[in-house]
Amino acid sequence: MKIYTRTGDQGQTSLYGGKRVEKHNLQVVSYGTVDELNSVLGVLISHLPENQQIIYDFLQIVQNDLFTIGSHLSGKRIDLGSIGKRVGEMEKMIDAFDKSFPVLKNFILPGGTREASFSHLARSVCRRAEREVIRLSKENDVVHLKRSRRVDKKVIVYLNRLSDLLFVVARYLNLEAGSNDVIWKNK
């Protein structure tokens, strides 16, 4: 299979099933932002210290989930059962990590260690992906698409919880490295 096809040179691409749409189509923007999140997670994973195997392993599972979500957003009928299950796993991880932190009394700024900063970057891209998917979901509700073409609500919940997880992962990575969170100072 060739990498280039020249079929997108005029600003269009194909959705799953072959339908041609503009590259700025909200469906394309949604799965493209999820793909961007997946790439940022790859950068985060590549910078994790060796002693963070649990985070490493879980984020690789998340990367596979994001491909599943991208397939769903592109129009493919795909089983999303693991996506719903993973939300519960993320909540357990969030609760476990959160117990090790001092209570937040201020907002924190993205920063600290390199890997924590990458986790914050992934979190902000995840939030953007969530916003794009919500926009797509609302647009789909307006145009009354067939149920099979609608955004499954599990995807929105998944992205919301993933952004929460990436926030606590950033804090945890800073804590483990002996680096403090960067506190926002309202001056």
Steps between C-alpha positions, in 0.01 A plus 500: 500500500639838403532774759387766255194467279458859379127467571522759779688763304184703441404524867280194527537165671301180531309389805469132585282353227636729229287813537703806392492807727695821545801467730352768726185289546423469872519122484854520357598769751374279784687185410802707393517659845474156661790393275698806611433403863628151425823647361550720807445195720774325302736786585401478868549123505843533338609737780369301796761389752560125513343477846158607363408170336137508617444839335694386192291185459169674561572784258584248230157345556355851472679549168324191365170629638555829319537313170170327575341838577643647179351212301163562663520872424587430136174308464605140555265284704725374774455344843562764766453270800864532605467880490226495763695253714815708480326802655465303825867402486597864452290605799676242719840629387396861559382418852819305578731778377293774660554353849872575477462875434460791736161666463498760223428850627595678178495429131820349368678594181620241249861431580742337738690212347519436128275194520246682721496784248429250220216358708355851536537549123318171438230611746438825315488323161261247655272782616502644148417156357213476747367842392520403131323169562227678697457745210472206261250331730284813521515550122398138449205548736389801294517324163335183640756254373430131514574360842795304355668826394458686828780551747472245778478684833761262644758678284428837660514352850825319412671817377380696802637242741823465303569872537447463877739205505765693307472784753567269795771315306679833452475572871615146585800519268605828661456351848699187415784711357508723809377798300225726627191590305527847347246708692305776325558834669227753440688829529 
